[in-house]
C-alpha cells in the first residue's frame, strides 16, 4: 500500500525535527567536553579548530589502537602526535591574527 504524499511530507517534517533535536544534543555534549578541556579559553581560528576536530573524528572512527594509545610499539605514533602538533599551530595562528 502506497502512502499519500501528504503523509510522507509529515513524516519528513517529523524526522527533520528529530534530526535537529539530535544534533542539538550532540552539539551540547561536545561543547561541554570542549569547555571542560579548556577550549573556551583559547583564541583559535574556527577553521583550525574544525580541522583539529576532524582529525579527532578520524582517529576515533578508524584507528585501531589510536583511541587507546596502545599499539604504537611499531613506531606509529600518529594518533598521539596529531593533537599535540595541532595545538601549538592553532595557538600560533590565532596569535598572529588577534
N, C-alpha and C positions, 0 to 999 in steps of 0.2 A: 504494500500500500504506500503510495507516494504522499509526502507531506505537502500541504499547500505552501506557497511562497511566504505567506504572512507568518506561518508557524516557524519556518526556517529563519526568517528575519528576527523573530522574537528570540529564538534560540541563540542566534549570533549575538544579539544585544546582551543577552544574559551571560554568555560566555565572555564577551568583552568586559563586562562588569567584573566577572570573576578574575579575569586576567589582570585587570587594573588593581584589584584588591591584593592579588598575589604578588604583583610587582611592588606594591607599596610595602607589604610586609617584608619582602626580601630587602628592599632598599633601607628600611628602618633597621633591620637586623645588621646588615653590612655597615651601615652608618654608625650604629652603636659600637661595633667591634673596632671600626676605624678610629672613633673618638677615644676609646679605651687604649688603643695603641699609640695615641698621641698625634694622629694625623691632623686633627683640628687646629693644632698649634703651629703647624709647619706651613710656611708660604711656599706653594709649589704650583706650577702651571697645571691646568686641568689636563692638558694633553699628556704631560709627563706622568701625572697620577693615573690616568686611564691606561697608559702603556704599562705601568707597573702592575695595575690590577689585571690586565690581560695576561701578563707573564705569570702572575699568581694563579689565574684561572687555568692556564695551560699546564702549569706544574701540578695542580690538584686533579685535573681531568685525566692526564695521560701518563704522568711519570710514575712508574713503579719505583718505590724507594725514595723518590724525591719528596713525597709528602711526609715521610717519617725521618728523613735524613740518613737512613740506612742505605746500604748498597753502594756507597761511594768508595769502597775499597779499591775498585778498579780504576780510580783516578777521575771518575766522572763526578765533579762537584758542581755541575751546572745548577742543580736545584738550590744549593746553598749560596753560591756566589752571585746569582742573579739579583736577589733583593738587596744585598749589601752593595752591589755595583750600581744599582739604580738609585739608592738613597742619596749618595754624595752627588751624583749627576743631577738629580732633581733639585737638591738644595742649591747647587751652583747655578742652575738655570734660573731659579727664582731670585737669587741674589742679584744677578745682572739686570733683571727686569724691574725689580722693586725699587 
